[in-house]
Amino acid sequence: MVSATLHYYYDPLCGWCYGAAPLTAAAAAIPGLRVALHAGAMMSGAHRQPVSPQLRNYVLPHDQRIHALTGQPFGDAYFNGLLLDTNAVFDSTPPTLAILAAEALAGRGLAMLHRIQHAHYAEGRRIADSDVLQALAAELGLDVV
């Protein structure tokens, strides 16, 4: 049996991290291998930003490349919904806190990360909104106050 730790550095708004989700899921399934999550702050604090045409034009070709190389699904609700919603804000802090809470309370941080990523990239949901994060936590069976 393996007894090791894989240190995974991620950001919930990093498209390449979303592309790697099947790999981290596979790693987590290896007996004796612990996946330790380490969150970045790519779009936190002064780096959080509202969705704008400039942001869309920046992320769109990267997301298309990620899909082409990994097969990870990017939905129409993301490309033609969220990335056009100038009232939405990309902020890594709230989803990161939800992931940390899921890990601390139930050891489900990686499951929460994967659910948040899918909600963002495939479903086009606003993952910085607390009501969205609470709904995602409830879907995973986590207690929501």
N, C-alpha and C positions, 0 to 999 in steps of 0.2 A: 504494500500500500504506500502510495506517495504521501509524504508529509512536507508540504511546501506552501508558500504563499506567492500568489501572483498579484503584484501591485499594479492596479489599473488606474491610470490618470485620465480623466475624462471631463467633459463639460456637457451638460444636457442639451446645449444648443450647438454642439459641434457635429456637423454632418458626417465627418469621418468616424466619429465615435459611434454614431448611429449605424454606419456601414459595418462597423466591427461588432455590432451586437450579437450576431450569431456565433462569433468566435468567443466572446465572453460568456455566452450561455453554455457553449460546449465546454469551456474551461471549468465553469462552475459545476458541471456534471461529473467531473473527474473525481473519484473518491480520494480523499486526503488532500485535495488541492483547495486551498482557501483563496477566494478572490477578495482582496482588500481594495476598497474604493477610495480614491483620492480625487476630490472635486477641484476643478479649476474655476476660474472666475472670468472666463472669456468675455462675457457680456454682463458684468456686474458693476455696480457703482457708476463711475463716470463713463464706463463703456457700454452701459445699457443703452438701447436705442429704439426709437419708434420705427415701425416698418415704413419704408419710404421707397420711391422708385430706385434710388441709388442702392439701398440694401438689397432689394429684389434683384437688380442687375448684377450685383456682386455675387450673391449666393446661388442664383439660378444655374449658371454653368457648372459650378462645383457640385451642386446637388445632382444634376443630370449625369455628371461623370461618376459620382459615387454610386448612383443607381446602375449605370452601365457596368461598373467594375464589380459590384457586390450583389446586385439583384435585390437589394433592400427596396421595399415599396415606398414611393413618394406619391401621395395622392393628389387628385385634382383639387380637393378642398385645401390643400397646402399651396400648390402652385397658383391656383386661380382664385383662392379665397384668402387665406392668411397672408400670403405675400403681396396681396393688394389691399389689405386692411390697414389703412394709415392710422387707425385708432389703437392697433395692437402694439405692444412693446415687447421687444426681445430683452429679457432680463434673466440671467442665469441664477440669481440668488434664490427666488422662491422655489423653483424646482429642486435646486440643490438642497435646500433646507428640508423639503419633503422627502428626498432620498435619504438624507441623514436621519430623519425621524423614523422612516420605515426600517432602516438598519438598526437603530438603537432600540426600537420598541419590539421588533419582530424578526430581526435578521433578514429582512426582505428588501434591502437597499438596491440590489442588482435588479430584482423584479420590478421595483418601482422605477428605476432608471429606464429599463426597457419599455415599460408601459408609457412613461412620459415621452420617450423618444417616438414611439409609434403614434401617440396622440398628436404630437407636433407634426411630424413629417408625413404620416399617412392620412391622418384625420383632420389636419389643419386646425387643431385646437390651440387656444391661448394658454400655454403651460406656465405663464407667470401669474395667472389669475388663481386666487385661493379656492374659488368654488370649483374650478376645473381640477385642481390638485386634490381636493377633498373627494371629488367623485372618482378619480382614478384610484386613490387609496382605498375607497370603499369597494371598488371593483376587485381589488386584490384581497379583500377580506380583512383589511386593517380597520381598527376602531377609529372612527371619525367623531370628533366632538363637535 
